[in-house]
Amino acid sequence: MDLIARASMPVAFARADLVGRYGRRAMDRALARGELVRVARGYYAGPAHADSMWTSASALAQSVGPRALISGRAGLFLHGAIMDPPPYVTVAAPAERHPRIAPPGVRLLRTELAVQGEFVRELPVASPAFSLFHAVREVPPERAFALALEALATAVEPADLSDILRTTRRAPRRGVLRRALAAFDDGVRSILEYRALTDVLYGPEFAHLSRQRPVAVDGRVFVLDAFDARASVAFEFDGRRYHSGSRWESDRERDTLLASVGILTVRFTFRDVTERPAWCRAMALRVLESRRAA
């Protein structure tokens, strides 16, 4: 069955659709040869995807109806908002529907909200904003804030999330999401930048710094985490995940290009910011003082 063979994602197919397209006999032959596997009552998939939690979630969402959508961290992952695949798939379903018990690897979230969604990689997925709205309740509060910043920096439109919070009466972790929106509005794009803002570059000494400042050099535009235009100093905060290998080389090229127009780049690592913020603050102040005195 070419439809099954071409499936690039773990997607379940309804029996009625398969019979309508290929006929009952062709479907029975595919089952007998192991080319088709039953994953839920009335739903089938190719053997390569039969055991995937995504396939199970696809079958469950289809069985509930068009208003059932993959959401939470799973939705963010499918939208490319976060890098790490979730430990389970959340399916948001209307509260008035009564689907059967969720299969292993899938969690049902009953909601009274009119969740907006779209198809992503052949799967029904809640919008990035709704996925984040549901995702923050899947993790501890301290992780929820970092998750929200990551999603806002990659795929979630702040206005969409604000609309959900404004029009929704019950919103678990509303405070976390509002804090993330406020930090994002201040130019913070990651939890590391937030820690730098609160533990390193705080107070009147750093109030003049520009956040997420774009600077053009030789036709290329670089966005600086924090920038002192008077001293021509850029402060960068290097996360553990994103600054290795080719990214490390790219950062060094960037530092060289910025230096060619007189901008000094000062980099603090994840460990620096989280384990010795006082040292980072002292070094930042010393650098600014020396540049201004030059």
N, C-alpha and C positions, 0 to 999 in steps of 0.2 A: 504494500500500500504506500504509494508515493507520498501521501499527506503525512503519514507517520514517519516515514524515512527522512523527510525533509525538515522535520520539526527541530529547530535549533535550540529550543528551550524545553524544559520538562513541562509539557502541556498535556492535559487530559482531553480526550475527544469523546463526545456523547455517542452512545450506541446508535441512536436514531440518525445522527448526522452521517456516521460511517455507513450504515445500511443504505441510506438514501443516496450516497455517493458511489459506493462500490457494490452494493447488493449483499444480501444475507449470506449467500454461498461463499463469496470472496472473503467475507469477514470470518466465517467459520473456518475456512482454510488457513487464514492468517493466524487464528488462535491455535489451530492444531499444529502449525509449524513453529509456533513460538515467536512469530513476528509481531504479535499483538498480545498484550497482557491486561487482564482486568484489574483495575486499581481501586474501583469503588462500584457500587451497584449502578449499572448503566453507563459507566465511564471506563475508557481504555487508553493505553499508552504503549509506546514502543518499549522493548525490554531494557534499553539503555537508560530510560527515565522512569521505569515503573516504581522504583523504590525511593524516588526523590520526594522530599517534603513539598517541593514546588508543585509537583504533579498532583499530590494529594490536595494541596490548597486550591489548585485549579479545578479539580473535580468538585470539591466542596462549594466553591464560589458559584460554579455553574448550577449545581443542584439547588442552591438557595434562590438564585435568580439574578437578574441584571444589576440589582442594587448591592450585591455582595462584592466587596473589593479587597484585594490584598493591601494591607496598610501597615502602620508601625515601622519598625526598623526594616522589615522585609520590603515595604514599599519604598523607603528611602534608598535601600540598596539597589532596587531595580531602576530607580530614577538616576542612579549614579551619585547620589548625595553623600553616601558614606562608602568606605572601601571594604569594610569587613562584613562578610555575610552573616546574617543573624542565626542564632541557635534554633529558632523556630519561625514559622510563618504565621502572622496574624491575619485573619480574615474578618473584616468588619462587615457585619450583617444587620439588616433592619431589626429592631427590637420585636416587631410584631411577627416576624418569621420564626419558625421553630425547626431549624435544621437538626439533623441527627448529630450524634456526638462527633466531635472533631477527631480525625485520625491522628496517629503519632506524628509529631513534628509540626502540628498545626494547632493554633489556638483561636477560638471564636471570640469575637468582641461584639457584643450586642450594643447597638447604638440607636438613638432616636434622631440623630443628625442626618441631614440630607448630604451625604458624603459625595463630593465630586470626584470623578475618576476618568481614566482613559486606558487604552490598551498599550502596554509596554512589553515588547518581546512576546507578543501573543497572549499576555496575561492581563486580566482586569486589575488595575492598580489604582488606588486612591491618589489624588493629586499630591505633589510634594508637601504642600502645607498641611493637608489633612493627615498625611503619613507621619509628619513630625508631631502633630497634635496628639496622635495616638502613641507615637514612639516613646515620648518622654515618660510615660507611665510604665514602660517595660524595664526601666533601669533605675538604680538608686538616684536620689536627688543630685548628688555631686557629679554623677556621670551624665545626668539629664542636661545639665547646663552646657557641658562640653559638646554633647551630641547636638544640641540646638544650634550652637555656634557653628559647628561643622556643616550642618545642613543649610543654614542661612548663607554660608559662604560659598556653597556649591550649587544648590538647586532650588531652595525655597525662597519665594519672593516675600520680603517682609510685609508688604501690604496685604498679601493673601492671608498670612498668619494673623496679622492684626485684625482683619475682618472676621476671622473665625472666633478670635477671643472676644471681640466686641459683640458678636451676635449669639454667642453660646452662653447659656446660663450656668451650666455645670462644666467646669474645665479643670480636671486634675492637673496639677503642676502649673497652674496659670501664672503664679509668681515667677517660676523658673523661666517660662517662656517670655514673660514681660521683661525680665532682667536680661535675657539674651538679646531681645530686640533692642533694648536700650544700649547695651554694650556694642551691638552691631552698628547702631546709629552713630556711636562714638568712634567708629573705625576699627573695632576689634573683630578679627576674623578667625580666631582660634582660642582655645582655652589657655594656651601658652601666652598669647598676646594679652589675654585678660589678666593672667598672673603677673605679667610684666607691668601692666598698667596699675595694678593695685599694690604690688610689692616692690617695684623697682622705680618706674618713671612716674611717681606720684608727687603731689605737692606743688607749691608755686615755682620751684626750680625748673619743673618740666611742663608747666601749664602752657607754654608757648609752642610746644612741639606739634607738628602736623601729623595726623594719622592717615595711613594708606595714601601717601602723597605720590602721585605719578610724576616721574621725571624722564624726559626724553634725552637720549644720547645716541648719536649716529643713526637716527631713524628708528631706534628701538625705545620702547617705553617700559620703564621699571617702576613698580609700585613699592614704595618704601614703608616698612612697618611704622617707623617714627622718624621724623626729620626735623632737624634744627637748621632753618634756612640761613640764619645769621652766622652760625659757626660752620655751615656746610658739613654737617655730620648726620649720617644715617644710622639708626639703630635697628638691627635685625635680630629676630628671635627664631632660632633654628630648632624645629621640632625633631623628635627622634625618628619619625617615620619618613619625613619628606626630604631629608638632607643627607643622602648617601649616594654613592655611585655617580651616575651621570648628573644628578641634581647638584652634587658637591662641585663638580667641574663647572657646571653652568653658573653656580653662585660665584665662583672665583672669577670667571670671565666678567660677570656683572660687576663685581667689586672693582676690577681693573678699569672697565669702561667708566664707571662712576668716578674713579680716581682721576681719570683723564680730564674731567671737567671740575676737578677740585673737591669732590665729595669724598670724605673719609667714611668708610663703613665699619661699624663696630658690631661684632656678632657675639651674642650670648646664647649658649646652648640650653637645652631643656634642663640639664642637670644644674647648670649655673643658676637659672631662674628659680628652680624649685628647691635647691639645697643651700644656696648661698645668695639670696636676694640682696642682702645688705652689701656684700662685696660688689655685686653688679651695680648697685646704686652708686656706691663710692667711685667705682671706675668710670661710670657714665658722667658723673659730676666732674671728675678730674679731667676727662677728655674734653669736655666743653670748656672748662676753665683754660686749659692749655691752648685750645684752638683760638679762643677769643683774645688771649694774651699775645698770640703770635703776630 
